[in-house]
Amino acid sequence: MRFVILLGVVSLLSDATYEGARSITGPFLAALGATGTAVGVVAGFGELVGYGLRLVSGVISDRTGRYWAITLIGYAINLLAVPTLALAGRWEMAAALMILERVGKAIRTPARDAMLSHATAEVGRGWGFGLHEAMDQLGAVAGPLIVAAVLHARRDYRTGFLVLLAPAVLALSILIVARYRYPRPRDLEAQARHLQASGFPRVFWLYLTAVALVAAGYVDFPLIAYHFQKRAVVPEIWIPLSYAVAMGVDALAALVFGRLYDRIGISTLAIVGLVSAWFAPLTFLGGFWLALGGMALWGVGMGAQESIMRAAIAGMISPERRGSAYGIFNAGYGMIWFLGSALMGILYDVSLTALIAFSVVTQLASVPLFLLVKVRAAE
């Protein structure tokens, strides 16, 4: 549990850094002259690169066993790209830095999750990953609030990016401490469960299909923020605050659904899908209060995606192949997220109704597949 908490603190500070930045990158790109299509493509491509590279990173982690080195390099790139956004003079430069930040996250995530999976074996997969995600999202709440305070005082996006250098440096410092206190995280899993040794079980691929449907219909926040600013749905200062609301719900949902996952398993994701699928109509068609309600539902889905989905992987795959499994999982997730985000960015400029229909239908389509995964896993 101490290892989970220590990595949770690192994630808290890291999320304060890059989620604080993500809360304003949509409006920042718009201020630099980007279109809705450009915002959707940049956000989606960032996720594509950020998730696609996890395939390579995961395989390298398993083959070399250098989980800590890969994690440290990834965090450094991930975090230091954020304050550099303050120097961007064109939307193309800002977009490149946004993508670089996602690259850093891609490098470090499979290795970190593999290490985390060893510790959660004893405390409960759902609870361990849920607690980590909750701490992660506390930072995701703090970051946008910090940026909102800067915007209120200075009304300057660049200053907001510069302020985020402080949590970035602190996160890297604590990560180095964790490296020396726990040099061999795999030792935390006393009795490793050996599952299919070569390849991956069929239920894993069925699970990826269900997750892909969720990813395809999940609108990335930069496009939502772009909509809020363009249509004046909420005051400018409420754009990062609405993201903070979503991240707060995310943290609570991760804890609640993490506990539920340890009790009923994959069925938890079916429940989440039925609830979170309705964020799109509220967010894109509603006024101030309905839009905030939509952001809360969006946060529920994100809480599940960032915690329970990772916990399920740990229960399907043997320890020696988890880095690769997380890499494959995230690569597939990211590719579909990119295609979905790019399509929804285009649909935004053409028809909000079509965007909303696509989002809701694809997410609801994942529900029966998650239930089928539960049946197949029990066979």
Secondary structure as UniProt FT lines:
FT   HELIX           2..31
FT   TURN            32..33
FT   HELIX           36..64
FT   HELIX           67..84
FT   HELIX           85..87
FT   HELIX           91..123
FT   HELIX           125..154
FT   HELIX           157..163
FT   HELIX           165..181
FT   HELIX           185..188
FT   HELIX           202..216
FT   HELIX           221..230
FT   TURN            231..232
FT   TURN            236..237
FT   HELIX           238..264
FT   TURN            265..266
FT   HELIX           267..276
FT   TURN            277..278
FT   HELIX           279..285
FT   HELIX           288..316
FT   HELIX           319..321
FT   HELIX           322..350
FT   HELIX           352..378
//
